[in-house]
Amino acid sequence: MFNKNIKLVLAISIIAYAIYQITETFVGNGVILIFLALIFVFLYFKNEIILLAFLKLRKQDFPATDRILNRIKNPKSALTQKQHGYYNFLKGIMVSQTNMNAAEKYFKDAVSLGLSMDHDLAMAKLNLAGISFTKRRKQEAQKLLQEAQKLDKRNMLSEQIKMMKQQMKKATMPNQHFGGGHQRGGKRR
């Protein structure tokens, strides 16, 4: 993995050499070099490690996804802001299986850094709502759940949102005990 700035320097130098090749009548070489430079520009905006992690996550291979993400030593300097948001999003998904406090930190960082797709942002807010609900912060959980529902324009998370609402509704209902015939403090027959 190259640093984001090295990718730009490589792309610029390859384009400069491609222009030189075209001016020296080696047009084929120049065109191929321009395509090569476009690959580096693409990898500047879409980090190759994050793309590989998403592929492993799609296969539900969580240990491999975590190993791939651990290849990024310093995400703040190696990634652009959106990529750093997706890094935190993926780390939050990995950590949420074991440590809710760390997962909450990762998801909050992902939301603050920004995610480019609305359904990813909705998923992060839905996870934050679940964490807030388990920590008994119901108002915050309801607010995050409403935000997630607004962001889920394609209804990809509608089932999860519906289940979360039902769980929140069950938790707010008072417990009622019927039957048994024994009342405390009352007379026994």
HELIX and SHEET records of a PDB file:
HELIX    1   1 LYS A    4  THR A   23  1                                  20    
HELIX    2   2 VAL A   27  PHE A   45  1                                  19    
HELIX    3   3 GLU A   48  ARG A   58  1                                  11    
HELIX    4   4 PHE A   62  LEU A   69  1                                   8    
HELIX    5   5 PRO A   75  ALA A   78  1                                   4    
HELIX    6   6 GLN A   81  VAL A   95  1                                  15    
HELIX    7   7 MET A  100  LEU A  113  1                                  14    
HELIX    8   8 ASP A  118  THR A  134  1                                  17    
HELIX    9   9 LYS A  138  LEU A  151  1                                  14    
HELIX   10  10 SER A  158  THR A  172  1                                  15    
END                                                                             
